Amino acid sequence: MLLKGLKVVDFSAYIAGPGACGILADWGASVIKVERPGGDNMRHVFADLAKDLGANPTFELDNRGKRGAVLDISKPAGRDALAKLAAEADVFLTNVRPVSLKKHGLDDVTLRKINPRLVYAVITGYGLEGPEAHLPGFDVTAFWARAGVGYMTAPKGAEPFLRTTGVGDHATSLATVSAILAALYERNSTGEGRLVQTSLLASGVYLTSSDLAVQLKFGRVASVRQRANPMNAISNYYQSADGRWFVHNPRGTGGGWEAFCAAAGRSDLVDDERFANGKARRLNAVALSAELDLGFGALPFAEIARRLDAADLVWAPMQTPAEVAADPQIAAAGAFVEVEDGQGGTFRSPASPARFPGADVDRLPPAPGLGEHTREVLAEIGYGAAEIEAMFADGAAA
């Protein structure tokens, strides 16, 4: 496996940090998930789901393939054990607030003094500098709301809407993995690790950076429009006679204009003077969208799909999660992986978003139980049996 031999300490909770370490684990790194007493909050966020269904797939997604230990850093023995783990690691990743880490002697300066080769990765809501760097941040607050992602996702004038869990977190996971691998590459030359940091806020800004680049350059950016009032009617969503939605994205502003009209059964629109050229189609986009609605609305989805594919147009169906799970092309693209269920079987889960032909893994170990490997991990860094039992008795380990 690509990252075999890489030692990672994951001292993080929720999604962004565990997700980043989960990707590293998927790619072969040895990851120790260190949790505080009581465990990662994501073990409990979906506790009702886990109780009803016997599983917590959201937690499993970000923590599969790791070993788990419980240490209480408020106790000297727990703090010292975590520092010893970092002393032997290549990567230490955390999303615990920096002020708390510094209080317990687990900040980057202290740990990298002990282990100069350590890549110390910090994930925060708002960054490490600035007047509001200390604020707590979640996906929906720092990424979705503060970074403008929610505003730039909804049509102008629409009320804010709630969104599902983990989108900004997992974007930040990817950014964090990239930063860690860049620091490890640098270490090959310098022999020294470094501090790297990512934030939900900066990830949100980068995710919408194509629009924000325009905002920063010109002081304004176009709003997202309602489907019935598009800027470009052939770059839009349409619905078939049997209720299936799809989206078409032209090559350039007008690429495939004639073919798209033909696919809608509306080749007559090509000769309509209202739509004679690109400028006219933009000025009359509302009318054109309505005409195309009539065309596609009279055709079954299967026929629309056949026509769009035959014309080599760029389009895709608007799919539900159930349809995504059943889509053979998504499976063929390597987007799913089998995860052991701990009972001799497996279940499907989303795969890390990259493939390594010839080195792909099609079966991954499960997420650890709370404190499942604490004794094993402590023994590996030199603790004797009596010391380990004393730590358990004191509550420094569990």
PALO-373858 format. One record per residue (C-alpha): chain; residue number from 0; residue in three letters; x, y, z. Coordinates in Angstrom, 3 decimals, padded with zeros to 6 digits. Layout:
REM PALO-373858
chain:resi:resn:east:north:up
A:NUM:ala:X:Y:Z
...
This chain:
REM PALO-373858
chain:resi:resn:east:north:up
A:0:met:000.000:000.000:000.000
A:1:leu:001.262:003.467:-000.875
A:2:leu:001.684:004.896:002.635
A:3:lys:002.784:001.709:004.357
A:4:gly:005.079:002.578:007.265
A:5:leu:003.723:006.099:007.748
A:6:lys:002.752:006.571:011.398
A:7:val:-000.133:008.944:012.093
A:8:val:-001.641:010.049:015.401
A:9:asp:-005.215:011.247:014.959
A:10:phe:-006.174:013.392:017.955
A:11:ser:-009.304:014.865:016.415
A:12:ala:-013.070:014.482:016.541
A:13:tyr:-016.167:014.991:014.407
A:14:ile:-015.463:014.795:010.646
A:15:ala:-012.767:016.956:009.039
A:16:gly:-009.818:015.635:011.046
A:17:pro:-010.917:011.999:011.256
A:18:gly:-011.768:012.175:007.554
A:19:ala:-008.261:013.298:006.632
A:20:cys:-006.702:010.550:008.739
A:21:gly:-009.230:008.108:007.311
A:22:ile:-007.960:008.809:003.800
A:23:leu:-004.371:008.278:004.961
A:24:ala:-005.463:004.986:006.550
A:25:asp:-007.212:003.929:003.342
A:26:trp:-003.923:004.510:001.530
A:27:gly:-001.946:002.336:003.910
A:28:ala:-000.817:004.576:006.776
A:29:ser:-000.836:003.203:010.320
A:30:val:-003.271:005.493:012.122
A:31:ile:-003.894:005.547:015.874
A:32:lys:-007.116:007.328:016.765
A:33:val:-006.746:008.845:020.219
A:34:glu:-010.036:009.793:021.847
A:35:arg:-010.783:011.488:025.107
A:36:pro:-012.859:009.628:027.734
A:37:gly:-016.366:009.275:026.371
A:38:gly:-015.111:009.138:022.811
A:39:asp:-015.404:011.133:019.604
A:40:asn:-018.706:012.991:019.532
A:41:met:-019.503:011.390:016.184
A:42:arg:-019.887:008.106:018.011
A:43:his:-022.887:009.689:019.724
A:44:val:-024.318:012.170:017.183
A:45:phe:-026.020:009.317:015.369
A:46:ala:-026.491:007.156:018.461
A:47:asp:-030.198:006.635:017.720
A:48:leu:-029.357:005.493:014.191
A:49:ala:-026.718:003.130:015.514
A:50:lys:-029.154:001.780:018.095
A:51:asp:-031.932:001.238:015.554
A:52:leu:-029.803:-000.146:012.725
A:53:gly:-026.940:-001.683:014.656
A:54:ala:-024.331:000.492:012.916
A:55:asn:-023.058:004.053:012.629
A:56:pro:-021.968:004.345:008.970
A:57:thr:-021.085:008.041:009.276
A:58:phe:-018.540:007.319:012.000
A:59:glu:-017.314:004.199:010.193
A:60:leu:-016.628:006.201:007.031
A:61:asp:-014.019:008.449:008.619
A:62:asn:-012.497:005.992:011.082
A:63:arg:-012.229:002.634:009.326
A:64:gly:-008.837:000.986:009.344
A:65:lys:-007.559:002.838:012.421
A:66:arg:-006.576:001.514:015.822
A:67:gly:-008.263:003.204:018.757
A:68:ala:-006.977:004.342:022.145
A:69:val:-008.471:006.473:024.922
A:70:leu:-006.258:008.923:026.823
A:71:asp:-007.249:011.685:029.213
A:72:ile:-004.820:014.569:028.619
A:73:ser:-006.065:016.363:031.732
A:74:lys:-004.123:013.758:033.678
A:75:pro:-000.302:013.861:033.495
A:76:ala:000.008:010.197:032.563
A:77:gly:-002.478:010.572:029.720
A:78:arg:-000.793:013.696:028.448
A:79:asp:002.647:012.040:028.601
A:80:ala:001.407:008.989:026.700
A:81:leu:000.038:011.146:023.883
A:82:ala:003.345:013.048:023.722
A:83:lys:005.208:009.728:023.480
A:84:leu:002.974:008.646:020.619
A:85:ala:003.766:011.915:018.808
A:86:ala:007.479:011.413:019.482
A:87:glu:007.396:008.261:017.362
A:88:ala:004.978:009.496:014.700
A:89:asp:005.397:011.030:011.268
A:90:val:002.147:012.986:011.478
A:91:phe:000.164:014.384:014.397
A:92:leu:-003.245:015.723:013.387
A:93:thr:-005.625:017.565:015.681
A:94:asn:-008.635:019.851:015.687
A:95:val:-008.517:020.480:019.432
A:96:arg:-008.313:024.201:020.166
A:97:pro:-004.688:025.392:020.175
A:98:val:-005.020:027.081:023.567
A:99:ser:-005.972:023.756:025.142
A:100:leu:-003.110:021.938:023.425
A:101:lys:-000.603:024.534:024.594
A:102:lys:-001.918:024.309:028.154
A:103:his:-001.153:020.584:028.158
A:104:gly:002.187:020.830:026.387
A:105:leu:000.852:019.285:023.185
A:106:asp:001.301:022.305:020.905
A:107:asp:003.354:022.089:017.736
A:108:val:006.436:023.846:019.122
A:109:thr:006.695:021.476:022.090
A:110:leu:006.061:018.278:020.154
A:111:arg:008.316:019.202:017.228
A:112:lys:011.111:020.019:019.666
A:113:ile:010.885:016.413:020.837
A:114:asn:010.408:015.061:017.295
A:115:pro:011.814:017.476:014.678
A:116:arg:010.599:015.220:011.831
A:117:leu:006.980:015.516:012.947
A:118:val:004.435:017.010:010.545
A:119:tyr:001.973:018.698:012.894
A:120:ala:-001.388:019.359:011.228
A:121:val:-004.033:021.603:012.768
A:122:ile:-007.605:021.965:011.532
A:123:thr:-009.643:024.905:012.833
A:124:gly:-012.873:026.651:011.996
A:125:tyr:-011.352:030.061:011.298
A:126:gly:-007.565:029.691:011.076
A:127:leu:-004.788:030.282:013.588
A:128:glu:-004.514:034.074:013.265
A:129:gly:-006.858:037.038:013.381
A:130:pro:-009.269:038.479:015.955
A:131:glu:-011.761:035.614:015.599
A:132:ala:-009.354:032.703:015.229
A:133:his:-010.383:031.492:018.692
A:134:leu:-014.037:030.989:017.748
A:135:pro:-015.455:027.481:017.559
A:136:gly:-016.531:026.483:014.074
A:137:phe:-018.529:023.734:012.424
A:138:asp:-019.149:022.870:008.791
A:139:val:-022.466:024.713:008.638
A:140:thr:-021.123:027.839:010.382
A:141:ala:-017.544:028.471:009.220
A:142:phe:-017.711:026.756:005.834
A:143:trp:-021.294:027.003:004.668
A:144:ala:-022.424:030.340:006.118
A:145:arg:-019.324:032.449:006.869
A:146:ala:-017.398:031.526:003.694
A:147:gly:-020.399:032.346:001.502
A:148:val:-020.943:028.859:000.134
A:149:gly:-024.595:028.777:001.185
A:150:tyr:-025.311:032.189:-000.333
A:151:met:-023.644:031.337:-003.621
A:152:thr:-025.438:027.999:-003.798
A:153:ala:-029.013:029.254:-003.441
A:154:pro:-030.880:031.279:-006.093
A:155:lys:-031.030:035.012:-005.437
A:156:gly:-033.814:035.880:-003.002
A:157:ala:-034.243:032.350:-001.691
A:158:glu:-034.347:031.786:002.042
A:159:pro:-031.333:029.980:003.563
A:160:phe:-031.809:026.232:003.587
A:161:leu:-030.375:023.487:005.742
A:162:arg:-027.874:021.125:004.176
A:163:thr:-026.545:017.686:004.938
A:164:thr:-023.584:016.844:007.146
A:165:gly:-019.948:016.790:006.173
A:166:val:-019.658:018.588:002.822
A:167:gly:-017.336:021.313:004.099
A:168:asp:-015.704:018.930:006.541
A:169:his:-014.740:016.499:003.803
A:170:ala:-013.539:019.297:001.534
A:171:thr:-011.283:020.291:004.430
A:172:ser:-010.215:016.659:004.858
A:173:leu:-008.955:016.669:001.270
A:174:ala:-007.141:019.969:001.779
A:175:thr:-005.536:018.609:004.928
A:176:val:-004.323:015.426:003.246
A:177:ser:-002.782:017.549:000.479
A:178:ala:-001.020:019.774:003.024
A:179:ile:000.311:016.791:004.974
A:180:leu:001.683:015.086:001.873
A:181:ala:003.336:018.340:000.741
A:182:ala:005.012:018.687:004.146
A:183:leu:006.172:015.069:004.032
A:184:tyr:007.656:015.668:000.583
A:185:glu:009.507:018.710:001.922
A:186:arg:010.766:016.616:004.836
A:187:asn:012.455:014.269:002.372
A:188:ser:014.756:017.159:001.465
A:189:thr:015.134:019.000:004.777
A:190:gly:014.825:016.172:007.267
A:191:glu:012.438:018.301:009.303
A:192:gly:008.677:018.390:009.660
A:193:arg:006.590:021.504:009.961
A:194:leu:003.310:022.938:011.124
A:195:val:000.554:022.837:008.522
A:196:gln:-002.906:024.220:009.055
A:197:thr:-006.221:024.184:007.258
A:198:ser:-009.593:025.655:008.156
A:199:leu:-013.223:025.202:007.282
A:200:leu:-013.334:028.903:006.411
A:201:ala:-010.479:028.801:003.890
A:202:ser:-011.789:025.571:002.366
A:203:gly:-015.152:027.231:001.760
A:204:val:-013.516:030.234:000.122
A:205:tyr:-011.466:027.990:-002.166
A:206:leu:-014.462:025.840:-003.063
A:207:thr:-016.233:028.917:-004.450
A:208:ser:-013.024:030.554:-005.667
A:209:ser:-014.038:030.768:-009.334
A:210:asp:-016.815:033.167:-008.321
A:211:leu:-014.777:034.871:-005.622
A:212:ala:-011.962:035.530:-008.076
A:213:val:-014.463:037.616:-010.057
A:214:gln:-015.700:039.318:-006.874
A:215:leu:-012.159:040.218:-005.833
A:216:lys:-011.232:041.522:-009.287
A:217:phe:-014.382:043.441:-010.182
A:218:gly:-016.187:043.957:-006.882
A:219:arg:-019.264:041.974:-007.882
A:220:val:-020.327:038.552:-009.069
A:221:ala:-023.430:037.167:-010.752
A:222:ser:-026.027:035.573:-008.486
A:223:val:-027.375:032.076:-008.911
A:224:arg:-030.642:032.306:-010.832
A:225:gln:-033.895:030.423:-010.645
A:226:arg:-034.150:027.645:-013.220
A:227:ala:-036.933:029.437:-015.074
A:228:asn:-034.752:032.539:-015.450
A:229:pro:-031.361:031.219:-016.578
A:230:met:-028.487:033.236:-017.913
A:231:asn:-028.024:030.577:-020.599
A:232:ala:-031.031:028.377:-021.358
A:233:ile:-028.994:025.500:-022.734
A:234:ser:-027.003:025.372:-019.489
A:235:asn:-029.925:024.404:-017.318
A:236:tyr:-031.996:021.661:-015.716
A:237:tyr:-034.922:020.094:-017.576
A:238:gln:-037.508:017.464:-016.693
A:239:ser:-038.719:014.536:-018.763
A:240:ala:-042.312:013.415:-019.255
A:241:asp:-041.803:010.727:-016.605
A:242:gly:-040.515:013.197:-014.021
A:243:arg:-036.732:012.690:-014.264
A:244:trp:-034.519:015.760:-014.020
A:245:phe:-031.239:016.177:-015.878
A:246:val:-028.730:018.961:-016.444
A:247:his:-026.955:019.974:-019.650
A:248:asn:-023.649:021.853:-019.685
A:249:pro:-022.645:023.150:-023.131
A:250:arg:-019.065:023.229:-024.313
A:251:gly:-018.558:026.983:-024.162
A:252:thr:-021.534:029.332:-024.085
A:253:gly:-023.265:027.925:-027.152
A:254:gly:-021.642:024.594:-027.903
A:255:gly:-024.143:022.001:-029.086
A:256:trp:-026.974:024.491:-029.599
A:257:glu:-028.432:022.803:-032.672
A:258:ala:-027.923:019.283:-031.303
A:259:phe:-029.544:020.200:-027.992
A:260:cys:-032.608:021.562:-029.740
A:261:ala:-032.806:018.388:-031.800
A:262:ala:-032.577:016.270:-028.646
A:263:ala:-035.562:018.196:-027.268
A:264:gly:-037.495:017.549:-030.452
A:265:arg:-037.435:021.283:-031.095
A:266:ser:-035.183:021.777:-034.123
A:267:asp:-037.590:024.544:-035.115
A:268:leu:-036.016:026.750:-032.439
A:269:val:-032.771:026.944:-034.434
A:270:asp:-034.536:029.085:-037.055
A:271:asp:-036.522:031.147:-034.552
A:272:glu:-035.324:034.757:-034.845
A:273:arg:-035.578:035.187:-031.077
A:274:phe:-032.711:032.725:-030.739
A:275:ala:-030.739:033.514:-033.880
A:276:asn:-027.383:033.972:-032.142
A:277:gly:-025.760:033.787:-028.732
A:278:lys:-026.678:037.336:-027.747
A:279:ala:-030.304:036.849:-028.751
A:280:arg:-030.499:033.591:-026.818
A:281:arg:-029.174:035.332:-023.711
A:282:leu:-031.678:038.183:-024.048
A:283:asn:-034.522:035.708:-024.560
A:284:ala:-033.305:033.008:-022.175
A:285:val:-036.595:032.884:-020.268
A:286:ala:-038.603:032.252:-023.423
A:287:leu:-036.078:029.729:-024.705
A:288:ser:-036.106:027.841:-021.417
A:289:ala:-039.895:027.641:-021.569
A:290:glu:-039.788:026.300:-025.145
A:291:leu:-037.234:023.659:-024.214
A:292:asp:-039.357:022.730:-021.192
A:293:leu:-042.182:021.897:-023.591
A:294:gly:-039.900:019.823:-025.786
A:295:phe:-038.226:017.745:-023.099
A:296:gly:-041.456:017.549:-021.086
A:297:ala:-043.045:015.544:-023.895
A:298:leu:-040.297:012.897:-024.016
A:299:pro:-039.533:009.948:-021.735
A:300:phe:-036.208:010.112:-019.928
A:301:ala:-034.784:007.047:-021.660
A:302:glu:-035.282:008.656:-025.062
A:303:ile:-033.776:011.964:-023.910
A:304:ala:-030.747:010.110:-022.582
A:305:arg:-030.361:008.215:-025.852
A:306:arg:-030.517:011.420:-027.897
A:307:leu:-028.108:013.363:-025.685
A:308:asp:-025.569:010.535:-025.739
A:309:ala:-025.915:010.050:-029.493
A:310:ala:-025.110:013.744:-029.975
A:311:asp:-022.111:013.489:-027.571
A:312:leu:-023.521:016.277:-025.406
A:313:val:-022.347:016.914:-021.852
A:314:trp:-025.197:016.078:-019.502
A:315:ala:-026.075:014.038:-016.414
A:316:pro:-029.187:012.861:-014.603
A:317:met:-030.078:014.487:-011.302
A:318:gln:-029.784:011.455:-009.033
A:319:thr:-031.029:010.630:-005.560
A:320:pro:-028.702:008.920:-003.042
A:321:ala:-030.519:005.640:-003.764
A:322:glu:-029.829:006.048:-007.482
A:323:val:-026.186:006.908:-006.790
A:324:ala:-025.835:003.734:-004.717
A:325:ala:-027.224:001.656:-007.592
A:326:asp:-025.342:003.416:-010.420
A:327:pro:-022.984:000.907:-012.100
A:328:gln:-020.750:003.648:-013.507
A:329:ile:-020.184:005.105:-010.047
A:330:ala:-019.184:001.648:-008.816
A:331:ala:-016.909:001.152:-011.827
A:332:ala:-015.236:004.495:-011.095
A:333:gly:-014.107:003.089:-007.732
A:334:ala:-016.360:005.296:-005.630
A:335:phe:-017.361:002.489:-003.256
A:336:val:-015.344:000.109:-001.105
A:337:glu:-016.223:-002.881:001.066
A:338:val:-015.620:-002.411:004.802
A:339:glu:-015.464:-005.298:007.252
A:340:asp:-018.364:-005.327:009.684
A:341:gly:-016.508:-007.165:012.449
A:342:gln:-018.804:-010.175:012.127
A:343:gly:-017.250:-011.859:009.134
A:344:gly:-019.124:-009.854:006.526
A:345:thr:-018.736:-006.493:004.798
A:346:phe:-020.802:-003.456:003.904
A:347:arg:-020.352:-000.854:001.187
A:348:ser:-019.071:002.607:002.005
A:349:pro:-017.858:005.601:-000.025
A:350:ala:-014.217:005.177:-001.042
A:351:ser:-011.482:007.780:-000.774
A:352:pro:-011.647:009.861:-003.980
A:353:ala:-008.566:008.589:-005.784
A:354:arg:-007.482:005.342:-007.396
A:355:phe:-004.057:003.775:-007.735
A:356:pro:-004.302:001.173:-010.504
A:357:gly:-002.455:-001.925:-009.451
A:358:ala:-002.503:-000.902:-005.803
A:359:asp:-006.217:-000.427:-005.131
A:360:val:-007.633:-002.016:-001.987
A:361:asp:-011.134:-003.436:-002.258
A:362:arg:-011.653:-004.380:001.395
A:363:leu:-010.873:-002.254:004.460
A:364:pro:-010.852:-002.994:008.211
A:365:pro:-013.634:-001.582:010.420
A:366:ala:-013.448:001.436:012.689
A:367:pro:-012.138:000.669:016.168
A:368:gly:-014.318:000.326:019.209
A:369:leu:-013.817:002.965:021.879
A:370:gly:-010.456:002.203:023.486
A:371:glu:-010.211:-001.104:021.632
A:372:his:-006.422:-000.948:021.254
A:373:thr:-005.376:001.230:024.200
A:374:arg:-003.325:-001.437:025.973
A:375:glu:-001.727:-002.592:022.726
A:376:val:-000.756:000.947:021.712
A:377:leu:000.701:001.797:025.122
A:378:ala:002.744:-001.406:025.151
A:379:glu:004.200:-000.543:021.739
A:380:ile:005.627:002.736:023.041
A:381:gly:007.295:001.105:026.022
A:382:tyr:004.740:000.951:028.827
A:383:gly:004.880:-002.137:031.023
A:384:ala:001.820:-004.088:032.094
A:385:ala:001.842:-002.596:035.594
A:386:glu:002.142:000.956:034.257
A:387:ile:-000.736:000.386:031.872
A:388:glu:-002.990:-000.968:034.594
A:389:ala:-002.092:001.994:036.820
A:390:met:-003.119:004.360:034.031
A:391:phe:-006.451:002.562:033.681
A:392:ala:-006.992:002.698:037.430
A:393:asp:-006.231:006.425:037.457
A:394:gly:-008.506:007.137:034.481
A:395:ala:-005.592:008.423:032.394
A:396:ala:-006.324:005.652:029.901
A:397:ala:-009.399:003.599:029.053
